[in-house]
């Protein structure tokens, strides 16, 4: 399981999450950041520094944000 970045990140893109990621699995997209679920090691460093509280463990993503699980995965599949 991986962490997922959700809608509060849209338009914010602070970048602290990418700076603290020990495996560089977070990349900036056009509107927000995304976490590569195949590289994420579930360390939680990104979640702890997100100023807009947009990052959740995949199993804890709120129901209304579930589409972001697929969006994060698709971002890396389409690269």
N, C-alpha and C positions, 0 to 999 in steps of 0.2 A: 504494500500500500504506500501511497505517496501523499505529499501535501499538495493542495490545490489552491490556486489564486482565484478569487471570485470577484464579483461586480464592484465592490468598493474601490478596487484598484483602477477601474476605468477612468482615464483622464488624470489620475494622480501621479503614478509612475515615479515615486520617490527614489527607489533603487536601493534602499538599505538592505532589502532581502537578498539581492544579487551580490552585494558586497560581502555579506557574511556567509554565504553558501560555501561550504568546504569542498564541494564537488562541481561547482560551476554548472548547476542544472537549471538555473533561472536565466531566462533571456527576455529582453525587451521586445515587445511587439509594437504595432502601430498605436494601439490604444492603451495597452496595459502590459504587465509582465506575465510570463507563463513559466510553469515548472514542468520539466521533462520527467514524466512519471517513471521512465525506465532508468534514469540516473539518480533520482532522489533517494537518499539513504535514510530518510525519516528522522533526521537529527533534531528538527524543530527550531534550528537557529533562525530561519527566516520568519517563522510565526512570531517569535519573541520580539522582533524588531519592526514589524509592520505597523506603521503609524495609523493606518486606516482599518486595521483588523480584518484584512481581506483574505488571510491565509488560514486554511483549515486542513486537518488530517482528512483524507478522502472519506473515511467512515463517519466523519462529523460535519460534513458540508451540510448546511441547512437545506431543507427540501426545496425551497424556492431558488436555490443556487446550484442545483444538481447539473444543470446544463454545462456548467463550467468544468466539470470533471472531463467531459468529452472535448470541450474547447481547448483545454490545456494539452490533452493528448494529440488532438488534431493539429495544433500549431506545430508540433515537432514532426508529425507524419508528412506534412505538406512542405517542409523545408527542402 
